[in-house]
């Protein structure tokens, strides 16, 4: 019995070690929090690249005059983005003096030099007009294609329909679904590449990861900020970790 217990313990240790070497760190809205930078700013993107993060996550919305911008919330300084022009919105600069980033500027800053950091692009759902979801999606894809950076981007969304649109337009695009409201079979049948759920979903149901991996899906988690949660997710086999603490997490991985 002791031999069996010892074998299981050794297997667990080996699995955890493998998970740690496979873990990929994604900076949530760029590496902003640890460096006192505005979230979703070009400066936070550049810091994530400097840290050699696997990816830097950001959010895309569209203004009233059709300019794609990078901003998490539906409003910028209290003004609803899709109801205001870019010129009016940009009167309010980010805290470091940056313009409200356009997607074109963000894409350029994230790909104009040789590095390994991917752009993890979350296309946000509109708050006033659902038809805007489709427009924002196709224009984001068109811009990536025009700039020749399609292979540098991973797409994520809470909208199943947005990801379906991406796969219809570009079947080779990598897409990860953010909402834990569909079965793994449904996600697989939609030809999505994986899931990227809130970490609490995996802690509540430890069958999710095994089911996803058995279906050859990528598995990621957001927004993981505690080392103990990172370790629990690694033990399950989650490899894509989105965090507000990318430098601390990268340092932890190096220690192992």
FIMI-216071 format. One record per residue (C-alpha): x, y, z; residue in three letters. Coordinates in steps of 0.2 Angstrom, whole numbers, always signed. Last residue first. Example, Ala and Ser with C-alpha at 12.3 -4.5 7.8 and 13.67 -1.06 7.14 Angstrom:
> +68, -5, +36, SER $
> +62, -22, +39, ALA $
***
This chain:
> +52, +130, -52, UNK $
> +58, +147, -47, UNK $
> +56, +153, -65, UNK $
> +37, +149, -64, UNK $
> +36, +160, -48, UNK $
> +45, +174, -57, UNK $
> +33, +173, -72, UNK $
> +18, +174, -59, UNK $
> +25, +189, -51, UNK $
> +29, +198, -67, UNK $
> +11, +194, -74, UNK $
> +1, +200, -59, UNK $
> -15, +206, -67, UNK $
> -17, +188, -73, UNK $
> -23, +177, -88, UNK $
> -16, +159, -86, UNK $
> -16, +148, -101, UNK $
> -10, +130, -96, UNK $
> -25, +123, -86, UNK $
> -20, +105, -82, UNK $
> -29, +102, -66, UNK $
> -13, +104, -55, UNK $
> -9, +120, -65, UNK $
> -26, +127, -59, UNK $
> -22, +123, -41, UNK $
> -5, +131, -42, UNK $
> -12, +147, -50, UNK $
> -25, +148, -37, UNK $
> -12, +147, -23, UNK $
> -1, +160, -32, UNK $
> -16, +172, -31, UNK $
> -21, +184, -46, UNK $
> -30, +173, -58, UNK $
> -42, +182, -70, UNK $
> -45, +172, -80, UNK $
> -42, +154, -85, UNK $
> -36, +144, -101, UNK $
> -39, +127, -108, UNK $
> -35, +123, -126, UNK $
> -46, +109, -133, UNK $
> -41, +92, -138, UNK $
> -58, +84, -133, UNK $
> -49, +74, -119, UNK $
> -42, +91, -114, UNK $
> -59, +99, -112, UNK $
> -66, +84, -102, UNK $
> -51, +84, -91, UNK $
> -52, +103, -88, UNK $
> -71, +103, -85, UNK $
> -71, +88, -72, UNK $
> -64, +99, -58, UNK $
> -80, +108, -56, UNK $
> -80, +122, -43, UNK $
> -62, +125, -44, UNK $
> -63, +125, -63, UNK $
> -77, +138, -63, UNK $
> -69, +149, -50, UNK $
> -54, +152, -62, UNK $
> -65, +161, -74, UNK $
> -66, +152, -90, UNK $
> -55, +152, -106, UNK $
> -61, +138, -117, UNK $
> -53, +130, -133, UNK $
> -51, +130, -151, UNK $
> -68, +133, -157, UNK $
> -74, +121, -170, UNK $
> -93, +124, -166, UNK $
> -94, +105, -162, UNK $
> -80, +107, -149, UNK $
> -89, +121, -140, UNK $
> -105, +111, -140, UNK $
> -97, +95, -134, UNK $
> -88, +105, -120, UNK $
> -106, +110, -115, UNK $
> -110, +129, -115, UNK $
> -113, +142, -101, UNK $
> -95, +143, -95, UNK $
> -92, +160, -104, UNK $
> -75, +164, -111, UNK $
> -74, +155, -127, UNK $
> -57, +153, -135, UNK $
> -54, +157, -154, UNK $
> -38, +153, -164, UNK $
> -41, +159, -182, UNK $
> -39, +145, -196, UNK $
> -58, +146, -201, UNK $
> -56, +164, -205, UNK $
> -73, +172, -209, UNK $
> -84, +158, -202, UNK $
> -73, +155, -187, UNK $
> -74, +174, -183, UNK $
> -92, +174, -185, UNK $
> -94, +159, -173, UNK $
> -83, +168, -161, UNK $
> -95, +183, -161, UNK $
> -110, +172, -160, UNK $
> -104, +163, -144, UNK $
> -102, +180, -136, UNK $
> -91, +180, -120, UNK $
> -76, +183, -132, UNK $
> -58, +178, -136, UNK $
> -48, +179, -151, UNK $
> -29, +174, -152, UNK $
> -19, +185, -163, UNK $
> -1, +185, -170, UNK $
> -6, +173, -185, UNK $
> -17, +186, -192, UNK $
> -4, +199, -192, UNK $
> -3, +204, -211, UNK $
> -9, +222, -208, UNK $
> -23, +220, -220, UNK $
> -28, +203, -212, UNK $
> -28, +210, -195, UNK $
> -38, +225, -201, UNK $
> -51, +214, -209, UNK $
> -53, +203, -194, UNK $
> -56, +219, -183, UNK $
> -68, +225, -196, UNK $
> -78, +209, -197, UNK $
> -80, +208, -178, UNK $
> -84, +226, -175, UNK $
> -98, +225, -188, UNK $
> -105, +209, -182, UNK $
> -106, +216, -164, UNK $
> -113, +232, -170, UNK $
> -129, +223, -175, UNK $
> -132, +221, -156, UNK $
> -135, +239, -154, UNK $
> -135, +248, -137, UNK $
> -122, +239, -126, UNK $
> -111, +232, -140, UNK $
> -102, +215, -136, UNK $
> -83, +216, -133, UNK $
> -71, +208, -145, UNK $
> -57, +201, -134, UNK $
> -40, +201, -143, UNK $
> -26, +191, -135, UNK $
> -11, +198, -145, UNK $
> +3, +186, -144, UNK $
> +20, +189, -136, UNK $
> +35, +180, -145, UNK $
> +45, +195, -151, UNK $
> +51, +204, -167, UNK $
> +46, +222, -168, UNK $
> +31, +231, -176, UNK $
> +18, +218, -169, UNK $
> +11, +225, -153, UNK $
> +13, +243, -157, UNK $
> +5, +241, -174, UNK $
> -10, +231, -167, UNK $
> -12, +245, -154, UNK $
> -11, +259, -166, UNK $
> -24, +250, -178, UNK $
> -35, +246, -163, UNK $
> -36, +264, -158, UNK $
> -29, +268, -141, UNK $
> -37, +282, -131, UNK $
> -23, +294, -133, UNK $
> -9, +292, -121, UNK $
> -5, +305, -107, UNK $
> -1, +293, -94, UNK $
> -18, +294, -85, UNK $
> -26, +291, -102, UNK $
> -32, +306, -112, UNK $
> -50, +313, -112, UNK $
> -52, +323, -128, UNK $
> -51, +307, -136, UNK $
> -69, +303, -133, UNK $
> -74, +318, -143, UNK $
> -62, +314, -158, UNK $
> -67, +296, -157, UNK $
> -85, +300, -160, UNK $
> -98, +296, -146, UNK $
> -113, +284, -145, UNK $
> -102, +268, -146, UNK $
> -90, +273, -133, UNK $
> -103, +278, -120, UNK $
> -95, +294, -111, UNK $
> -92, +292, -93, UNK $
> -73, +294, -94, UNK $
> -73, +281, -108, UNK $
> -89, +270, -107, UNK $
> -92, +252, -113, UNK $
> -78, +247, -101, UNK $
> -63, +237, -107, UNK $
> -55, +250, -120, UNK $
> -45, +247, -136, UNK $
> -53, +257, -150, UNK $
> -61, +253, -167, UNK $
> -66, +269, -176, UNK $
> -83, +267, -184, UNK $
> -90, +285, -181, UNK $
> -100, +281, -166, UNK $
> -85, +272, -158, UNK $
> -82, +253, -159, UNK $
> -75, +242, -145, UNK $
> -60, +230, -143, UNK $
> -53, +223, -127, UNK $
> -35, +218, -123, UNK $
> -25, +203, -117, UNK $
> -6, +202, -119, UNK $
> +1, +185, -123, UNK $
> +15, +173, -119, UNK $
> +23, +186, -108, UNK $
> +40, +191, -113, UNK $
> +42, +204, -99, UNK $
> +46, +217, -112, UNK $
> +31, +212, -122, UNK $
> +20, +214, -106, UNK $
> +28, +231, -104, UNK $
> +24, +236, -122, UNK $
> +6, +231, -119, UNK $
> +5, +242, -103, UNK $
> +12, +256, -113, UNK $
> +0, +254, -127, UNK $
> -14, +256, -114, UNK $
> -27, +243, -110, UNK $
> -25, +246, -92, UNK $
> -16, +263, -87, UNK $
> +1, +260, -80, UNK $
> +6, +258, -62, UNK $
> +19, +245, -65, UNK $
> +12, +230, -56, UNK $
> -6, +234, -62, UNK $
> -3, +238, -80, UNK $
> +5, +223, -88, UNK $
> -7, +222, -102, UNK $
> -26, +221, -101, UNK $
> -23, +205, -92, UNK $
> -5, +199, -95, UNK $
> -6, +181, -101, UNK $
> +6, +169, -93, UNK $
> +9, +152, -102, UNK $
> +10, +136, -91, UNK $
> +19, +121, -99, UNK $
> +34, +120, -88, UNK $
> +22, +122, -73, UNK $
> +10, +109, -79, UNK $
> +25, +97, -81, UNK $
> +30, +99, -63, UNK $
> +13, +97, -57, UNK $
> +11, +81, -67, UNK $
> +28, +75, -60, UNK $
> +23, +79, -42, UNK $
> +6, +70, -44, UNK $
> +14, +55, -52, UNK $
> +27, +54, -37, UNK $
> +12, +55, -25, UNK $
> +3, +41, -34, UNK $
> +19, +30, -34, UNK $
> +22, +33, -15, UNK $
> +4, +29, -11, UNK $
> +5, +13, -22, UNK $
> +22, +8, -13, UNK $
> +14, +12, +4, UNK $
> +0, +0, +0, UNK $
***
